[in-house]
Amino acid sequence: METNKKASNPKRITQIKKMPDILKVSEISAILDCSEYFVRKLIRENKVSGVYCGHGYRVTKKSLINYLEGGAA
């Protein structure tokens, strides 16, 4: 079972702010140290807003930061 890695870690948020505005699922899973399945689950449950584009989902950096800070997608 996957654990929630949501803890608002300022170092993690700083790392995300240096990344491109649009992130791939694989990039997010590496940052959060979780599986790609977990990231897609966050998208399906509307905890982060994502769009299916080409061969996978894309998530805005702003949406991910809002999620980590405890806000809505």
C-alpha positions in Angstrom: 0.0 0.0 0.0 1.3 3.4 -1.0 1.8 6.0 1.8 0.8 9.6 1.4 4.0 11.7 0.8 2.1 15.0 1.1 4.1 16.5 4.0 4.8 20.1 3.0 8.6 20.0 2.8 10.0 23.4 1.9 13.1 21.8 0.3 10.8 19.7 -2.0 8.7 22.8 -2.9 11.9 24.8 -3.7 13.0 21.9 -6.0 9.7 21.9 -7.8 9.8 25.7 -8.3 13.0 25.2 -10.3 11.3 22.8 -12.7 9.3 23.5 -15.9 5.7 24.7 -15.6 4.3 21.4 -16.9 5.5 18.1 -15.3 5.3 14.5 -16.4 4.0 11.8 -14.0 7.5 10.3 -14.0 9.1 13.6 -12.9 6.5 14.0 -10.1 7.0 10.5 -8.8 10.8 11.1 -8.6 10.3 14.3 -6.6 7.7 12.8 -4.3 9.5 9.5 -4.0 6.4 7.5 -4.8 5.1 5.4 -7.7 3.8 6.7 -11.0 0.6 4.8 -10.1 0.2 6.9 -7.0 0.6 10.1 -9.0 -2.0 9.0 -11.6 -4.3 8.2 -8.6 -4.0 11.7 -7.4 -5.0 13.0 -10.8 -8.0 10.6 -11.0 -9.1 11.7 -7.5 -8.8 15.4 -8.5 -6.2 16.0 -5.8 -4.0 17.5 -8.5 -5.2 18.6 -11.9 -3.8 16.8 -14.8 -4.4 16.6 -18.5 -3.9 13.5 -20.7 -1.6 14.6 -23.5 0.1 12.4 -26.0 1.3 9.3 -24.2 0.6 10.3 -20.6 -0.7 12.8 -18.1 0.8 16.3 -17.6 0.4 18.3 -14.4 1.0 22.0 -13.8 3.6 22.9 -11.3 1.1 25.2 -9.6 -1.3 22.4 -9.1 1.3 20.2 -7.5 2.5 22.9 -5.2 -1.1 23.6 -4.1 -1.5 19.9 -3.3 1.7 19.8 -1.3 0.7 22.9 0.7 -2.7 21.4 1.5 -4.8 23.3 -1.0 -7.3 22.1 -3.6 -6.4 21.1 -7.2 
